[in-house]
Amino acid sequence: MRDLVVVGGGPIGLATALYATRAGLDVVVHEPREAPVDKACGEGLMPGAVAELDALGVDLPGHPIAGIRYVAGRRSVDAPFTAGPGRGVRRTALHAALSEAAGREGVPVERRTVRSLTQDVDGVLVDGERARYVVAADGLHSTVRRLAGLEGSRRGRRRYGLRRHFAMAPWTPFVEVHWSPRAEAYVTPVGDDCVGVAVLVDGGGDYDDLLTGFPALAERLTGAPASRVLGAGPLRQRSRRRVAGRVLLVGDASGYVDALTGEGVALGLAQARAAVTAVRSGDPAPYERTWRQLSWRHNALTQGLLATTGRPMLRRGLVPAAEILPWLFRVAVNELARPVVEPA
Ligand SMILES: Cc1cc2nc3c(=O)[nH]c(=O)nc-3n(C[C@H](O)[C@H](O)[C@H](O)COP(=O)(O)OP(=O)(O)OC[C@H]3O[C@@H](n4cnc5c(N)ncnc54)[C@H](O)[C@@H]3O)c2cc1C
């Protein structure tokens, strides 16, 4: 019987498998899609995620990111990272780099979609195969979360993300967040000749139509699309708990607030590391507390920003307020950028 089945071979599933291999566990990843797997994402890795991936032996391509810039019309304000550079990495390039690291460490990846899961006191049966533990990293719409009875309520705003690339040299090393009355556009440098633009919006919509809400940005991007539009959502996903017996949830499968603050990968990596520590100790229950300790800062800041920007007047005032109080904006950004670590 294997020690661990990781369901989902996205970035957090592959990272979980890497941590597990390093911890001496016998692990397999079940992922139905051929590598490199693509996904709608802002593609900006916070400095903490860059450091964590480096320590995992993942060789990251892409473009350095110096910080976050908020833009509204002619107004803009910068928050440079103080914990070293982040990195803009195309999703397929990130997945390829993680797959390569997993291959080097001998992590088996089986092309399978997990459809059934039952458990008893001694183990978990995943599509008929027995393992001691399961870590679910199967994304926003996690099948395992549902099968393990951990699905949370579906209340709240239904926000969606849409992403496309444009063939052009980045005009800044900052991730620019452009604000319109209806949506936000994230511009991330992901290479010397490529930028990614992710648009976040309530209820979804047509990508080109949404871009017209950012006239200066839309004009700059005209004629340069370099990939098809990919979408994801609703972004808000809840789990009731993160542990059910021998099943643990990590990454987006464990719940997601919004892409507004862009550190899903950093947080997911910290959760993956903590889940493997719990599995290795033979007692998954404490992972629930660790998950809360790791996630609260990110969740509170993201929920606060979402609540603020959900009100038209406050939304209009956000960038002017950040211009007046740049130190506050910089503190908030660097709170999110610092490494996500387990409390001692
Ligand atoms: C628009 C948008 C912008 C974002 N911007 C950023 C950003 O700039 N920076 C950042 O850090 N984060 C960002 N995020 C968040 C980030 O994309 C996620 O947090 C991250 O992808 C989570 O990785 P994951 O491995 O948990 O899930 P995923 O990447 O979704 O991977 C899940 C994997 O599970 C597989 N799977 C699904 N069901 C099954 C099944 N039944 N059996 C087996 N496998 C299965 C899927 O094929 C997939 O490969 C953004 C998200 C969105 C939507």
The ligand as an SDF file (V2000), in Angstrom:
LIG
                    3D

 53 58  0  0  0  0  0  0  0  0999 V2000
   -7.6800   34.6550  -13.0010 C   0  0  0  0  0  0  0  0  0  0  0  0
   -6.7560   34.1470  -11.9380 C   0  0  0  0  0  0  0  0  0  0  0  0
   -5.5880   34.8410  -11.6720 C   0  0  0  0  0  0  0  0  0  0  0  0
   -4.7030   34.3460  -10.6940 C   0  0  0  0  0  0  0  0  0  0  0  0
   -3.5370   35.0010  -10.4930 N   0  0  0  0  0  0  0  0  0  0  0  0
   -2.6120   34.4900   -9.6430 C   0  0  0  0  0  0  0  0  0  0  0  0
   -1.3280   35.0770   -9.5150 C   0  0  0  0  0  0  0  0  0  0  0  0
   -0.9980   36.0620  -10.1830 O   0  0  0  0  0  0  0  0  0  0  0  0
   -0.4590   34.5180   -8.6380 N   0  0  0  0  0  0  0  0  0  0  0  0
   -0.7690   33.4160   -7.8810 C   0  0  0  0  0  0  0  0  0  0  0  0
    0.0630   32.9480   -7.0960 O   0  0  0  0  0  0  0  0  0  0  0  0
   -1.9890   32.8210   -7.9980 N   0  0  0  0  0  0  0  0  0  0  0  0
   -2.9070   33.3330   -8.8610 C   0  0  0  0  0  0  0  0  0  0  0  0
   -4.1110   32.7070   -9.0190 N   0  0  0  0  0  0  0  0  0  0  0  0
   -4.3960   31.5120   -8.2080 C   0  0  0  0  0  0  0  0  0  0  0  0
   -3.6590   30.2900   -8.7330 C   0  0  0  0  0  0  0  0  0  0  0  0
   -3.9120   30.1260  -10.1060 O   0  0  0  0  0  0  0  0  0  0  0  0
   -4.1290   29.0740   -7.9520 C   0  0  0  0  0  0  0  0  0  0  0  0
   -4.0780   29.3480   -6.5760 O   0  0  0  0  0  0  0  0  0  0  0  0
   -3.2530   27.8530   -8.2610 C   0  0  0  0  0  0  0  0  0  0  0  0
   -3.3730   27.4760   -9.5940 O   0  0  0  0  0  0  0  0  0  0  0  0
   -3.6900   26.6760   -7.3910 C   0  0  0  0  0  0  0  0  0  0  0  0
   -3.0360   25.5260   -7.8400 O   0  0  0  0  0  0  0  0  0  0  0  0
   -3.6560   24.0850   -7.5580 P   0  0  0  0  0  0  0  0  0  0  0  0
   -2.5910   23.1150   -7.9480 O   0  0  0  0  0  0  0  0  0  0  0  0
   -4.2420   24.0550   -6.1920 O   0  0  0  0  0  0  0  0  0  0  0  0
   -4.9110   23.9740   -8.5400 O   0  0  0  0  0  0  0  0  0  0  0  0
   -4.9370   23.8840  -10.1260 P   0  0  0  0  0  0  0  0  0  0  0  0
   -3.8470   24.6710  -10.7080 O   0  0  0  0  0  0  0  0  0  0  0  0
   -6.3270   24.2310  -10.5190 O   0  0  0  0  0  0  0  0  0  0  0  0
   -4.6500   22.3540  -10.4390 O   0  0  0  0  0  0  0  0  0  0  0  0
   -5.6040   21.3590  -10.1680 C   0  0  0  0  0  0  0  0  0  0  0  0
   -5.2710   20.1320  -10.9800 C   0  0  0  0  0  0  0  0  0  0  0  0
   -6.1400   19.0720  -10.5860 O   0  0  0  0  0  0  0  0  0  0  0  0
   -6.5290   18.3350  -11.7290 C   0  0  0  0  0  0  0  0  0  0  0  0
   -7.8000   17.6590  -11.4180 N   0  0  0  0  0  0  0  0  0  0  0  0
   -9.0290   18.2090  -11.3180 C   0  0  0  0  0  0  0  0  0  0  0  0
   -9.9440   17.2750  -10.9970 N   0  0  0  0  0  0  0  0  0  0  0  0
   -9.2570   16.0870  -10.8970 C   0  0  0  0  0  0  0  0  0  0  0  0
   -9.6510   14.7460  -10.5850 C   0  0  0  0  0  0  0  0  0  0  0  0
  -10.9260   14.4270  -10.3140 N   0  0  0  0  0  0  0  0  0  0  0  0
   -8.6920   13.7860  -10.5720 N   0  0  0  0  0  0  0  0  0  0  0  0
   -7.3930   14.0820  -10.8030 C   0  0  0  0  0  0  0  0  0  0  0  0
   -6.9680   15.3500  -11.0960 N   0  0  0  0  0  0  0  0  0  0  0  0
   -7.8960   16.3370  -11.1470 C   0  0  0  0  0  0  0  0  0  0  0  0
   -6.6410   19.3790  -12.8240 C   0  0  0  0  0  0  0  0  0  0  0  0
   -6.5050   18.8050  -14.1190 O   0  0  0  0  0  0  0  0  0  0  0  0
   -5.4930   20.3340  -12.4740 C   0  0  0  0  0  0  0  0  0  0  0  0
   -4.2980   20.0390  -13.1680 O   0  0  0  0  0  0  0  0  0  0  0  0
   -5.0370   33.1750   -9.9630 C   0  0  0  0  0  0  0  0  0  0  0  0
   -6.2170   32.4970  -10.2230 C   0  0  0  0  0  0  0  0  0  0  0  0
   -7.0730   32.9600  -11.2040 C   0  0  0  0  0  0  0  0  0  0  0  0
   -8.3280   32.1940  -11.4850 C   0  0  0  0  0  0  0  0  0  0  0  0
  1  2  1  0
  2  3  1  0
  2 52  2  0
  3  4  2  0
  4  5  1  0
  4 50  1  0
  5  6  2  0
  6  7  1  0
  6 13  1  0
  7  8  2  0
  7  9  1  0
  9 10  1  0
 10 11  2  0
 10 12  1  0
 12 13  2  0
 13 14  1  0
 14 15  1  0
 14 50  1  0
 15 16  1  0
 16 17  1  0
 16 18  1  0
 18 19  1  0
 18 20  1  0
 20 21  1  0
 20 22  1  0
 22 23  1  0
 23 24  1  0
 24 25  2  0
 24 26  1  0
 24 27  1  0
 27 28  1  0
 28 29  2  0
 28 30  1  0
 28 31  1  0
 31 32  1  0
 32 33  1  0
 33 34  1  0
 33 48  1  0
 34 35  1  0
 35 36  1  0
 35 46  1  0
 36 37  1  0
 36 45  1  0
 37 38  2  0
 38 39  1  0
 39 40  1  0
 39 45  2  0
 40 41  1  0
 40 42  2  0
 42 43  1  0
 43 44  2  0
 44 45  1  0
 46 47  1  0
 46 48  1  0
 48 49  1  0
 50 51  2  0
 51 52  1  0
 52 53  1  0
M  END
$$$$
